[in-house]
Amino acid sequence: MGCCMSCLRRKEDENLYRQLLADNERDAISALLEYLENRSEVDFFSDGPLKALSTLVYSDNIDLQRSAALAFAEITEKEARAVSREVLEPLLILLQSSDQEVQRAACAALGNLAINDDNKVLIVEMGGLTPLIRQMLSPDIEVQCNAVGCVTNLATQDANKAKIAQSGALIPLTRLAKSPDLRVQRNATGALLNMTHSPENRKQLVDTGSVPVLVDLLSSPDADIQYYCTTALSNIAVDAENRKMLAATEPKLVGRLVQLMDSASPRVQCQATLALRNLASDALYQLEIVRSGGLSNLVALLKSQHEPLVLAAVACIRNISIHPLNERPIVDAGFLGPLVDLVDYTDNPEIQCHAVSSLRNLAASSDANRRALVDAGAVTKCMRIVLASPDSVQSEISACFAILALADNLKARLLAMGILDVLIPLTRSQNPEVCGNSAAALANLCSRVDDYSAILKCYPGISDFISRFLAGSNLTFEHSPLDRHPVVGVWK
């Protein structure tokens, strides 16, 4: 603020300069100097202080406009609360100036106010996007940086996203993402990320040509830019049409994401893994991630002490394990132990679900893998926790039991482990998937066995289930434990 005060005092002290000022401008300078002397007690967003600032804004004198813009920038840096239209109007006037010093300060002030959610909506409603887009095209790096930073803040408000996408801002944002200035790059890629939270906006980004730029910037040495780009691409990959486009046009994408799973930044690691998870909704990518060496990084991340990394990695391997051709490579890469360890990760049921679903996928078409799962202790651990688990975990475990029970050479072993002691209670679940999976497991275990003694010991429970099933109104279970569904998600 000292800069603004000295500037104003100089203008007051120069007699010749004072003669060039209108009376209201001289009064405004004097009043503003007094307000600035007692700034801790002054509300610059109302009454006299705002009137004094506005007088300088509407002056034809460029020096007064500069002083007003600098004052706004410094005031809003210290106080970025919700403001009225009367505060924003002079700022938007300053934003249309042809003077770069005024542009820099006005964009900075507006960006400061755009931290507040109410201000974000009001700035866009008052037409702030058009002059901001114009300033993004400025040849001055500081103007670019401040203008893009303001748009980045505006784009965090859901009510603004569609308006920004339709305003023409995506083209200059994409161009500025390639700026030689790191600050401009960060702001631009952050803004593009903020535009990826709805299908409509993601389509506009794709149509604008932002995707090749985001993919190229995965190689940036800056961790912030890597984070913004991996997260944006992860969100873009949620849509099936976009995944097809990526597969056809971005051959380097998977390799670069696999490399970023080994980043020194945990949040970059996490977002790169989540991007691969979303891509692995498609069979082509399920195979490509394995071919690109992604398994070694994923198995390491499963052992991380950072829970978000574990969740991202186990969700990714769940999708990759859907493809039958990946079952053997995943087992050979040493995933069984870490996945079994995550089965009782009770602090996060989502991790448990993904871990058990991955195990089920691995057991889907291979007797050897089924035996390996049992040998690794998966069944023992699942039996121990299942009855006390939430429905989501019970559903995955009961489906896994049903798959394992298809193996004739494992049935006697499963029965000897006492698996019926948990399956029968699960048939009483109010959750239709849990009940249906458990019924399928029971049916699989009770067919083609040499020794029925374990089954006969549990006959009262089995008989009770059959009676309840026949007395029920729904005599079919539509859910199949063989179903394998990928998971995708948008990062907010």
N, C-alpha and C positions, 0 to 999 in steps of 0.2 A: 504493500500500500504506500510505502514511502516514495516510490517512483511516481505514483499518481499525485501525491501531495506536492512534491518538488516541482512537478510539471505545472500544476495549477498555480503555485506560488510565483513561479517564474513569469507566468502570463499576467498575474496580478501586478507584479513589480515593474513591468515594462510599460512605461507611459504611452509609447507609440502604439504598442499592441492593444492597450486598453481602449484607445480611441477607435480601434477597428471593431470592438465588441459592442453588441447591442446591450441596452441597459439590463434586459432580463438575463443575458448571458453573464454579465459581470455580477449580478446579484446571485445567480446560480453558483458561480465559482466561489464567491465569498461564503455562501451558505454551506456548500459542500466541504470547504476547508474546515469550517467549524464542526461539521458533522464528523469529519475524519479525525479531528483532534479528540473527539469523545466517542470513538467508534464502538467501544464496548457497551455503550448505553443507547446506541442508535439502531433502529430498525430501518435498514436501507430499502426495504421492499414496500414501503407505504409512505403516504403523506409527503412532508417536506423533502426528505432525502430522495425519494423516488422522483419527485417533481424536479429537483435540481439535476439529477442524473439525466432525466428525460430531456430537459432543456438543452443540455450539452449534446445529446444524441441527435436532436432535430436541428442543431445548428448547421450552417453551411461551412463552418470553419473546421477543417479536417483535424486540426490539433485538438479542438474540443471533443470531437468525436473519438479521437484516439484516447484521450483522457477518460472519457465515459466508458469506453470498451475495457480499458485496463482496470478501471475501478470495479466494473461489473465482474471481471474475471477474478479479481482478488477477493471481493466480497463473497462471491458464490463458492470460492474455494474453502472458505471458513464456515459458510452457512448455506447448505444445499437443501433447504426445506421446501415444502409445497408453496408455490407462489400463484399469484393471480394473472389474468390476461394482461393487466396493466403493467406488470413487470416484464412479461415476455414480449410485448409489442415493441418496445424500444430495442430489445436485443435482436429481434427479427429484422428490424430496420437496419441495425448495424451490420447484420449478416449480409445485407445486399450491397454493402460498400465495395468500391473498387480498390480501396486501400488495403494492402496486405497486412499492415500492422493492426488495423481495425478488424479485419477478417480473423486473424489469429486469436485475438483476445475475445471476440464475440463468440467464436466457435468453442473456445475453452470455457467461457461462462455458461453457454448453453449446455455443453457436455457435463459441467458440474451439476447444473440443475436437473439434468436428465438422469441423475442417480435416483431421484424420487419418482415413484410409480405414477402419482397424479400428474406430475410435470411431464412425464413421458407421453401420456395420452394427450395432454393439452398442447404440447409443442407440435405434435403431428396434426391435431385438429385445426390448429391455427396456420397450417401451411408451411411448417418449418422444414419439411423434407426437400422442397424444391431449391431453396437457397443452399441447404447443406450439400445437396448433390452437386450444385454448381461449384461450391468450394472444394469438394473432393477432386474436382478437375483442375484445381489451381496448380500452377507450376511451383508454388512455394511448398516445401516439404512440411513446414510447421503448420500451415493452413490445412494441408491434406491430413496430417496426423490428428489435429484437433477435430476436424469435420468428421473423419471416419470414426474417431473415438466417440463422438456424440451419437452417430448413427448406431454404433455398437450398443450403446446404452439404451437407445430407443427400441432396438430390436429385441431386448429382453422382455418387453411387455407384449403379451399375447395379442392384445387388441391392435397393436401396431404392425404385426408381422406381415399380414396380407397387404396392408397399405404400402409398406416398404417394398415388398416384392413387386407390386404393381406400379411403383413410382419411377422405375428405371434405375434404381440404385444398385441393382445387382451387377450391372455391367461395369461401372466404375469401381465397385468393391472388388470384383474379380481382377480387374486390371491392377488395382493397388495392392492386391495380395502378392504381386510380383515386384513390388517396389524395392529399390536398393536400400531403403531405410527400414531398419528392423522394427521400429515403433509403428510405422505405417503398416507393415506386413502383419504385425500382431493384431492391431486394431481391425484390419480388413478381414483376416481369417477368423477373428472372433465374431465379427458381424455376420460372416457367411455361416458360421456354426449356429448362431442364434436364429438363422432363417431355415433350419433343417427340422423343425419340430412339428411340421404338418405335411401331409402328402402333397398338397397343392404347392406349397412353397418349395418343397424338394424338387418337384417337377420343374418349377421355374428355374431353379438353380441348374438343373441338368440342361434345360433348353438354352440357358444363357452361356453354357460352356465352362462352368466353374469347376467341373469334376477333374479335367486334366490338370488344372492348376493345383487343386488340392492334392492330387496324387503326386505331382512333381515336388510339392513342398513337404512331403513325407521325408524327403532327404535333407531337409533343412537341419542345420546344426543347433537350432534354437528349440529348447524343450517346449516352450509355450506354443510356438507355431506347430510343432509336431502334435501336441495335444489337441489344438483346435482342429487341425486337419484330420487326424484319426477319428475324432469324435464326429465331425461332420460327415465323413465317409461312412462311419458306422451307422449313422442315422439314415443316410441316403440308401444304404444297403438293406434297410428294412423292407423296402418295396420290391416286389418280384420283378417288375419291369426294369427297375434300376439295376438289379443284379444281372439281368440279361445284358443290359447295356454295358455294364462294367466288364463282364466276361468277354464281350466282343471288342472292347476298345482299350482296356487297361491291362495289358499282359504283365506289367511289373507290379501290380497292386499287391498281390498275395506275398510275393517275395519281400517287398518293403515292409509290410505289416509283420511278417515273421521276424524280420530283423529288429523291429521296434519292440517286440515282446521281450527283447534282451536289453532294453533301454535302461539307463541309470535312473530314470525318472519313473517311480511307481505308477503315477497317473497316466503316463504315456504307455507304459506296459499294459495297464488295465484297459485303456481305450483301444489299443491295437488288438488285444485279445477279444474284446467285445465286437470289434469290426469283423474279425475273422469268424466269430460266432454267428453274426448275422449273415455273412456271406455263405457260411456252411449250412444255411437253410436249403441250398441247392446241391444236388448230387455232384455236379461238376466241381464245385468248390470244395466239397468234402474230400474228393480225391486230390485236388491240387494242393491243398494245405499239407497233406501228408507227403506228397511228392516234393514240396518245397522245404521240407525239413522242419515243419512246425511242431512235430511231436516232442522233440527233445526239449524245446522251450516250455511246452504245455505241461509236461510231466514235472518239470522243475517248479513251475508256478503253483502246481497243486500242493507243493510242500511249503509254500510261502507262509510267513507269519502275518501277512497283511490280508485281512479277510476279503476286501473287494477283489484282490488279485485271485484269490482262491475261487471265489464265486464266478469271476469271468472265465477262468481256465476250465472249471468243471462244466460250465454251461457250453463252452466251445467244444470240449471233447464229447459231450453228450450229442451234439449235432454231428460231429465228424464220425462218431461210432455208429451212426444210422446206416452208413453204407456198408454192405456186407464185405466188400473188398478191403475195408479198413480194419476189420475185426482182428485179423492175425497181426498186422503191423502194430496195432495199439497194444496188444498183449505182449508182443515181443519187445516193445519199447519200455516195458516195466510199469504200466499203468495200474495193474490189478492191486498191488499193495497200497499205493496212495488213495485209490478210489475206495477201497475197503476201509481205510483209515477215516475217510470222510463220512462214512455211513452213519456214525454216531456223533456227527458235528451238530449237537443239539442246540447250539446257540443260533444256528441259522438253518431252519428247515428247508430253505430253497437249495442250499448246498447239498443237504442230504438227498433231496429229490433228484437233483442232477446226477449225483454220484450213483445212486441206485439205478436210475434210468440208463446211465452209461453201462453199468454192469449188465443190465438186462439186454441192452443192444448187443453187447459183446457175446452174450450167450444165445442169441437168437437163432443162429444157423450152424453152430459148431459144437459137437459133443465134447471135443477137446477143450474148448473154452469153458463149457459148463463145468467140466471136472476141475479145471484150473480155478474157477470161481469158488467152488466148494473147498478146494485145497487151501485157498488163500484166506479162508475164514469168513467169507461173505455171508453165508447162510447162518452161521452161528451168531454173528453180530446182528444181523437183521432180526433173527428170532428173539434176541435179547431185548431189542428196543421197540419192536413194532407195536405191541399192544399199548404202549404209553405214548405213542407218536401221534401227531396230528393227522387228519384224514389224507392230506396231500402226500405225506410220507408213507402212510399205510397203503395208499393206492399204488405207489411205485414198488414197494416191497412185495405186495401180494401179486402184482404183475410179474415181478422177477421170479417169485416162487413158481408161478404157473409155467413160465418158460423153462425153468430148471426141471420141473416135473415131467417135461416131455421126454427127457432122456431116460430110456429104459434101464440103462446101466447105472443110473444114479438113484432110482426110486427106492431101492432097499436101503441105501445109505441115508437118504433124506428121512425115510420113515424111522429109521433107527435113531436119528438125531432128535426125534420128537416134534417134527414139523407140524403134525396134526394138532398138537396142543395149542398152537397159535392160529392155525388156519380155521379151525372150527369156531373159536370166538370171533374171528374176523367176519365170518358169514353172518353174524348178527349185527354188523355195522349198518347204520342208517344211510351210509354213503353207497350209492349203487355201484360205483366203480370198485370200491373195496370189496363189497359183497360179491360182485360178479367175478372179479379176479380170483378171489379165494375159492369160489365155487369151481372155477376152471382148474385151479391147482388141485383141488380135491379130486375132481374127475380124472385128471391126468395121473395122479398118484394111485388111484384105485383101479386102474386098468393095466393089464399085462404085467402083473407082479407074481412071483413064484410063492411068496409067503405073505398071507393075509393076516397074520397074527396081530401085527401092529394096528391094522385097520379095524379088526374085530374088537380090539381093546377100546377103540374110540367109537364103536358103533352107535352107542346112545346119542352122542353128539352129532354124528353124521345123519342118523335117522331123524333127529330133531330138525336139522337143517332141511332135509328133504321134505318133511312135513310142512315146515313153514313156507318153503318154496312152492309146493303144490297148492297150498292154501292162498297164496298171494295172487294179486290181480295181474301181475306182469310175469309171464312164464318164460320170458326171454331176456337175456343180457345182451345189450347192443354193443357194449365196450369189449374190445378184444385186447388181451395182454400182449398180442403180437404187434399191435399198432405202434408205430414209431414216429413221433412228431417232433420237428425241430422247434427251438425257441428263438425268438427274435425280440428286440426291444430298442426303443428310442431313449437316448440319454438326454436328460433335461439340463 
